[in-house]
Amino acid sequence: MGALLSNLRNTVIIGFLLAIALIVAFYLKQSGGGAFDIRAALHEGALRWLHVLSGIMWIGLLYYFNFVQIPTMPSIPDELKPAVGKFIAPKALFWFRWAAMATLATGILVAWSRGYLLSAYTLGATENFAVAGHTFIGIGMWLATIMWFNVWFVIWPNQKIALGLVEAAAEAKPKAARLAMLFSRTNTMLSVPMLAAMSMSQTMFG
Ligand code: HEM
């Protein structure tokens, strides 16, 4: 087991196999009674699962930046700072931006599979605001989509300058780092109402 767990790829594969075993076991147990809809499980259920997995990867790294890396940087001795900037941050930013992309894609697919993609993204306008649940999840989807935009079009381009991954004048670096930090803070703030909409939608509106 130790050998398996020391390899990250194998660890993730085992996690997925355990999840699939869980789904299959409950399918076999429940399918006779008809209480388990395998089509729904494979479509909406699996999409939700992948959506929450990628969302955790994205927001987990957002919180790592805001609660751990950014506040700790000033107290790291100057000679050790490049280790963070050159090795840890680029890797974290890779998973951060692609997890944001996967979360957006799976979120759109969940909304589409539930049949309310357009009404949610128009905040219920296409149905004369008759379905409050669609407006509610639509607000969450817009908050998350704005956060995704910030990641790809503000945070990542400015982090590339701040970390020296692209050519830029020396005086541009602190400005880019501050802008990336402020938008990262904005996303941390927006993540709270965004997650309220995501996670309460089912409970409040079914
Ligand atoms: C990027 C754009 C996003 C879109 C378009 C989107 C879309 C959706 C949709 C349509 C649902 C189903 C709501 C329902 O009818 O119950 C949902 C649920 C959910 N989303 Fe998102 N989402 C996004 C981002 C995020 C992020 C960043 C997270 C962070 C973890 C997240 C976490 C969740 C959770 C936990 C649920 C509840 C799953 C459940 O109750 O089964 N979403 N999302």
Residues whose N, C-alpha, C, O or C-beta is under 5 A from the ligand:
A	BS01	HEM	R48 V52 G55 I56 I59 A100 T103 L104 G107 I108 V110 A111 I137 M141 A144 T145 W148 M198 S199 S201 Q202
